[in-house]
Amino acid sequence: MRQIVRLPSQLGAVIQTHRLGKGLTQTELARLAGTQQKTISAIENGSEGTKLDTLISVIAVLGLDLQIVPRQQDGASIEDVF
């Protein structure tokens, strides 16, 4: 399933959904990703400032891929998106 993520809170929700789907606690995911539980909590809560390498590690542990694609143009302005 593909999901469009444009905000930190949206990425956090995706990560939380997949973590729970795998039956992992925040502490377990943190250990597997080489980070701390508080970092997983911050990511899931949409906090800004997480290192990119940490996010990529978390995404990889969950068996997900990060894919960057051009945004579809549907006539909406950028102000309508954010």
C-alpha positions, 0 to 999 in steps of 0.5 A: 500500500502506498501512502503519501506523506507530506508532514512529520505527523503523517510520517509518524502515523505511518511508522506507528501503524507499521510498528503496531502491525509488527507487534513491536513496542517503541522500545523494541523498535528503537533497539532494532533501529539503534536508537532510543525509545524517546526518539521513536516516540518523537517520530510517532508524535510528528516532532521535527528534528529527527536525523535522516539516518535515524528515520531511514533506519526505522523505516528499514527495520519496519520493512518499508522503503522511502520513495521520492516521486514528483508531486502530482499537479492537480491544479491546487496551489502549494498553500492548499497542501499545507 
